[in-house]
């Protein structure tokens, strides 16, 4: 799941989630599928993950960053807009670096 999300393979992500919806919560010690998709600009994967697990937008990585922090820092405007439409309060989430996505 993590590699499919990172690479933006929407069809693979959809098939994996159909087989095991709990894969939406897969993670390494430092990241989640949503973080990887947001970092790499894969809006279709972000949409699938949020649809299945709306609360996944609250997940933090090793730097205490949300997917919104990562999308914003990598210039993925469409994903930033999707995440803010999903949960406007994410704009004020503070990472370990004391930064918000503002």
Buried (B, 14 or more C-beta within 10 A) or exposed (E): BBEBBBBBBBEBBBEBBEEEEEBBBBBEEEBBBBBBBBBBBBBBBBBBBBEBBEEBBBBBBEEBBBBBBBBBBEEBEEBBEBBBEBBEEBBEBEBEEEBBBE
